[in-house]
Amino acid sequence: MKEIIATMLKSLCEEKNNGNAELTIPKQAEQMGIPYQTFNKYIKGTAECSASNLVKISQYYQVSVDYILGQTKAKTFDTDLRSICDTLNLSEEAVKQLINPWTYKNVGYVVSYEDQYEIVADIIDKLISHNILFEVAKKMEEGQTFFEKFISNLKQINISYDNIVTSVKEASSWIWGWEHTDEGLNYGLSKCLPEFRKEFFKSSYDIFDNLNTKIMQIWVADGEEAQRKSIDDYNAYLSNL
């Protein structure tokens, strides 16, 4: 156990230092409230770490005690997230990358924590079977960039009553294109993993579905006043994204 703690502490010290010449090991020990001589023995693996000092180390580096003891790959205090990491045998960063990208501006978590393990495990199995597991991180980044690009382009289209026909057609083509072109993760992977669209891209699809609905309301609005109101509603929704 001393050797495991020593290995973890060396790594945590280096991460904490991160090029900061002033944040030496003695300085870190001081900030923790642990005598340097004692902390140095922990790093060298020549002394057992007391329970009270283990808690101080955990709080200082913001990692779980289980992580310091080598019992989990996850640094987090979040027991639910740690459970997913341990069950899937993935690092915290890997699991977060599987869970977190399926939100937009902190809105639209599709599944709650207690549901995520089963879904994420199923997704991983399918990714492995389709030999695309190692492309996922890149594809997720591409998918988010793709989404932002389409929202940006839609915001540049000025829909007004005076240019309603041409501008609405242009906006409609961008909305249709987001779902049906081969860029990004949303369409490319959903061809072999339909649940990506159904589950993890729900918030993004909801946004484009709402935009499409508002576009249709512009087309079917009865009279100039109703059409102008529908245009204002569309523009207000888009500007708040």
SVG drawing of the C-alpha trace seen along z (x, -y; Angstrom):
<svg xmlns="http://www.w3.org/2000/svg" viewBox="-55 -44 67 50">
<polyline fill="none" stroke="black" stroke-width="0.4" points="0.0,0.0 2.9,-2.4 4.2,-1.9 0.8,-2.6 0.3,-5.8 3.8,-6.9 3.1,-6.5 -0.1,-8.4 1.4,-11.2 4.2,-11.7 1.7,-12.0 -0.5,-14.4 2.4,-16.6 3.5,-16.9 0.0,-17.7 -0.4,-20.3 2.9,-21.9 2.2,-22.0 5.2,-24.2 4.8,-26.4 8.3,-26.6 7.1,-28.1 4.7,-25.2 7.4,-22.8 6.7,-19.7 7.7,-21.4 5.3,-24.2 2.5,-21.8 3.1,-19.9 2.9,-23.3 -0.4,-24.2 -1.8,-20.8 -0.7,-21.3 1.6,-18.2 5.2,-18.4 7.5,-18.2 9.6,-15.4 6.4,-13.3 5.0,-14.0 8.4,-13.3 8.4,-9.8 4.9,-9.2 6.3,-10.1 9.3,-7.8 7.1,-5.0 9.0,-4.7 6.1,-5.4 2.5,-4.6 0.1,-7.5 -2.2,-8.2 -5.9,-8.4 -6.0,-12.1 -3.2,-13.0 -4.9,-10.9 -8.0,-13.1 -5.8,-16.3 -4.2,-15.0 -7.5,-14.1 -9.0,-17.5 -5.9,-19.4 -5.7,-17.6 -9.5,-17.3 -9.4,-13.6 -11.1,-10.7 -9.3,-8.7 -10.0,-5.6 -8.0,-7.1 -5.0,-7.8 -5.2,-4.2 -5.3,-2.9 -8.7,-1.4 -10.3,-3.4 -9.2,-5.1 -11.6,-8.0 -10.3,-11.0 -13.8,-12.3 -15.7,-12.5 -18.8,-11.7 -19.6,-8.1 -22.0,-7.6 -19.5,-8.7 -16.8,-6.6 -19.1,-3.5 -19.4,-3.9 -15.7,-4.3 -14.9,-1.2 -17.6,0.9 -16.5,0.0 -12.8,0.0 -12.5,-3.5 -10.8,-6.6 -12.9,-9.5 -11.9,-11.6 -13.1,-8.9 -16.5,-8.5 -17.0,-12.2 -16.3,-12.4 -19.0,-9.8 -21.5,-11.6 -20.9,-15.4 -20.8,-16.3 -24.5,-15.5 -25.5,-18.9 -25.8,-22.4 -25.0,-25.4 -25.5,-23.2 -29.0,-22.4 -30.5,-19.1 -29.1,-16.3 -31.0,-13.4 -30.6,-10.7 -30.1,-10.8 -27.1,-9.4 -28.8,-6.2 -29.7,-5.5 -26.4,-6.3 -24.4,-3.2 -26.6,-0.9 -26.8,-3.3 -23.1,-4.1 -22.1,-0.5 -24.4,0.5 -23.0,-2.3 -19.4,-1.2 -20.2,2.3 -21.6,1.2 -18.7,-1.2 -16.3,1.7 -18.3,4.0 -18.3,1.4 -14.6,0.7 -15.1,-3.0 -14.4,-3.3 -11.1,-5.2 -12.8,-7.7 -15.5,-8.7 -13.7,-11.6 -12.8,-13.2 -16.3,-12.7 -17.9,-14.2 -15.8,-17.3 -16.6,-17.5 -20.3,-17.1 -20.3,-20.0 -18.3,-22.2 -20.8,-21.2 -23.8,-22.2 -22.2,-25.6 -21.5,-26.2 -25.1,-25.6 -26.5,-27.8 -24.1,-30.5 -25.1,-30.4 -28.8,-30.5 -28.2,-33.6 -26.7,-35.3 -29.9,-34.9 -32.1,-37.9 -35.7,-36.7 -38.1,-39.6 -41.4,-40.2 -39.8,-41.9 -37.6,-38.9 -39.7,-36.2 -39.6,-33.7 -35.9,-33.6 -34.7,-33.9 -37.1,-31.2 -36.0,-28.8 -32.4,-29.4 -33.0,-28.8 -35.0,-25.7 -32.1,-24.3 -29.7,-24.8 -32.1,-23.1 -32.5,-20.2 -28.8,-20.0 -27.8,-19.7 -29.6,-16.4 -28.9,-14.9 -25.4,-15.8 -22.4,-13.5 -20.5,-16.0 -20.0,-15.5 -21.2,-12.7 -25.0,-13.2 -25.6,-11.7 -22.4,-9.7 -22.6,-7.5 -26.4,-7.4 -26.4,-5.3 -25.0,-2.4 -26.0,-3.6 -29.5,-5.0 -29.7,-5.5 -27.2,-8.4 -29.9,-10.5 -32.6,-9.2 -30.8,-9.6 -27.6,-11.6 -28.4,-14.2 -31.9,-14.8 -31.3,-18.3 -29.6,-19.3 -32.4,-17.7 -35.0,-19.4 -33.4,-22.8 -33.6,-22.1 -37.0,-20.6 -38.2,-23.8 -36.6,-25.9 -38.2,-23.9 -41.6,-24.2 -41.3,-27.9 -40.3,-28.1 -43.4,-26.1 -45.5,-28.5 -44.2,-31.4 -45.3,-29.6 -48.8,-28.9 -49.5,-32.1 -52.7,-33.7 -52.2,-37.3 -49.4,-39.8 -49.8,-40.5 -49.7,-36.7 -46.7,-36.2 -44.8,-39.1 -45.5,-37.6 -44.2,-34.2 -41.1,-35.8 -40.4,-37.6 -41.0,-34.4 -38.5,-32.5 -35.9,-35.3 -36.2,-35.6 -35.8,-31.9 -32.7,-31.8 -31.1,-34.8 -31.3,-33.2 -29.4,-30.1"/>
</svg>
